[in-house]
Amino acid sequence: MRVITLPALSDNYIFVLRQGDEAAVVDPGEAGPVLAYLAREPARLTAILTTHHHGDHVGGNRALCERFPGVVVVGSAEDRARIPGLTRGLGDGDEVAVAGITGRLLAVPGHTRGHVAYFFPAADGRGGDLFAGDTVFGGTIGNLFEGTPEVMFRSIEKIRALPSGTRLWCAHEYTRQYVREAAAIDPHNARLAARLRALDAAPPGAPTVPLLLDEECATNPFFRWDAPDLTAHLGTAPGLATFQRLCEIT
């Protein structure tokens, strides 16, 4: 599977999944970048994968459905009334087969109550690709618009349990800002400090997505709720108590 990243709106990413002459698109906040790509690199759009109902993730759904009749729009069954054009509502663990590739849907509520992610495992079982929407960003998590810290904690637990080589395709370019904030929250983390130095040395505007799950587990405070150095620094018990404290101070 090839993943093509299309910048959109002010800081969004749309992802095109390609396998042969078929394509699927993840979170088309606007139709224009997708239509321009398909004009340059002809393919048959067969599916739209939606992580959640916010307009910057579904704004292009209707135009793409009109341009490509019969396209399947996949999303959470819980959000059937909030995702434009939804034709296939799924639940946690359901199989997702698009553009010749097969994965599964993960329910990861917190940012919104019906937020989902799509995981396509690698053949060797050591990694894969997770299209995570606004659940996780480099160094942080998404805003809790429709969830609680406990709900988001369970969602991040689920992501943290994926193979360490998993690539995380998050839907916004926020990494530099939030890794800097993470370094202030977790000041004794040498790997986090090194990550920040590398980001500062990179050319301005260089994309940071995909993220690597291994790096998030080592440097994102919201993935380190049981790390002794972080819990000692915050003065919290490992687990949910640390996660809740992080939500309070960020």
N, C-alpha and C positions, 0 to 999 in steps of 0.2 A: 504494500500500500504506500502510495505517495501522499504527502500532506503538503498542500500549497497554502501559504499564508497570504491573505489579502487584507491590507490596512483599510479601515473604514471609519467614517465619522471622525471624531477628534482623536480617540486613542483606542478604538476597538480593533479586534481582529476577527475576521471571518476565515474559516478553514474549509478548503476543498479537499475531499478525499477522492483519490483517483485510483482506479484499477481498470486497465484496458480502456475501452471507450465509454465506460460509465463513470459518473461522478455523483458524489453526495456532498452537501454543503452543511456546515455547522454554524448555527446562529447568524443568519444573514440579517444584520441590523439595517441594511439597505441593499437594494437589488443591483444597483449600478456596478459595483466592483465585480460581482459574480457574472453579470451579463458581459462585461468587458473581458473577463478572463475566458469565458466560454467562446467568445468571438475570436480570441487569439489562439486558444488551444481547444479546438472543437471536441466536445464530449456530450453525452446524453445525460442530462440531469435527471436522476431517478428518485432522489430522496433529500429531504431537509431534516436535519436533526436539531431539535430545539432543547436547550438546557433549562430555560425558564422564560416567563412571559414578558419580561421588560421590553420596552419598545426598541432599545438599541440592540436587541437580540432577535426580534421577530419583525422588525419594520419592513423587511423585504419579502416576507412570506407570500403575501397576496400577489405581488407583481410577478414573482417567480412561478407561482402556481398558474397564473394566467399565461405566461410565456411557455411553460412546459406542462401541458395538460396531462393529468395522471400522475404527477409527482406525488410521492408519499411524504406526508409531514408527520414526523414522529415526535412525541413528547410525553410528559407525565399525564397519566389518565386523570390525576387530580386537577390538572390545569386545562381540562378539555374546553372549558368556557373562556379561557384567557389566552389561548394560543391561536392566532389566526390560521385558518386552513387545516387545523389538526385532523388527521385521518386515522392515526394509529396511536391510541393512548396506552402506555405501558406502565408496569410497576417494577419494583426492585427485583433485580435478577433476571428479568425477561431478556430473551435473546433479541439482538438487533442484527439484521443482515441487510447490508446496503452496499451497492457498487461492488459486489463480488467478495465482500469481506464480512466476517461474522464476529460480533462482540456481545456485550451485555450492558444493560442499563443498570446504573447504581442510583438509588434514591439518596440524595445528599441535601436534605432540607437545612435551612438556616438563613441563607440569603433571602430565599422565598420558601414558602411552605411546600411548593411542588418542584423545587429545583432537583434536576437530575444531572448525571454525568454519563459519558459513554466510554467504556473500556474495551479496547481491541488488543488482546494479548499477543505477544510475540510468539513465534513458533517454538522457540527454545524455553519458554516459560520464565525467562529471566527479566522480562520487561514488557513493553507494550506502549500503547498510546491512550491517554486518558484526556478526553475533551471535557474540561471541568467547569466551563462557564465562569461564573463569578463566585465559586466556592472557595478557591484558593488562588492567591497571587504570590509572586516572589517575595518572601519575607513576611507574609501576612495572610489574612482570610478576608472574605467579602463582608460587607456590612450586613448586620442582622436585621433586615427590614421586616421579616415575617417569622423570625425564629428566636430562640433563646440561646444563651451560651451552651446549655446542656444539649440542645438539639444539634447545634453546630459541632460540638465536641464529638458526638456519635458519628457525624458525617466525616470529620477529619480522621477519626479512628479507622473508618472504613477505607479511606484513601491511603492512610499510612500503612495499612496491611497489604497493599498491592506489592508486586515485585519491585525491588529497589531500583531496577533499571528502567522503570516506567518514565516515559516522557509526559509532562503535564502541559497541555495546551490550554492556557487560561486566556480569557477573552479580552483582556485589556493590558496595555503596556504601562505597568505601574512599578516595575521591579526596583529601579534605582531609588525612588522615593521611599518605598517601604523597607527595603534592605537597610537604608540609612536609619530609619526609625527603629528597626529591629536591633541594630548594633548598639543603640542607646539603651534599649531595654535589657539586652543580654551582653553586657560589656566584657565578660570573661571568656567569650566564645572565640577562640583563635580562628576557626574556620570561617566564621561569620565575618570577622574583621578582614580576612583575606578575600572573601567574596566582595566586600564593599570596595576594597582597593582595586580589584579587577574591574569592577563596574566603573569606577572613577577613571580608570585608565583607558576604557573602551571609547571608540569614537562617539561623539554625541549623536543621539538618535538611532544608534545601532540596536536592532531588536534583541530582546533577551528571552523570548519565547521560542521553542519550548523550554520549560524548566525541567530539572531532573528531580525525581522524587528523592533520591539519595541525598541530594544537596538540600532540599527543603527539610528533610528529617534531621539534618545536621545543623541547619542555620536558621530555620523559620521558628521563632519562639512558639507558635501555635502547634507545632509538631513536636515540641520538646517538653511537654508537660510533665514528663517523668525524668528529665535530666537533672542529676544532683546539683550541678553548678547553678542552673537556672532556678530551681526551687529554693536553694539556699539563698540566692541573691534576692528573691522575691519574698522569702519567708513564708512559703506556702507548702501544703502537702502535695505530693505528686498526684497527678490525675486531674479530675474536674476542677478542684479548687484552684490549681495553677492556671488552668484554661480560663476560668471565670475572672481571675485577677488580671490576666492579660487583656480580656475584653474590657475591663474597667479602665485600664490605663492607656489604651490605644484609641 
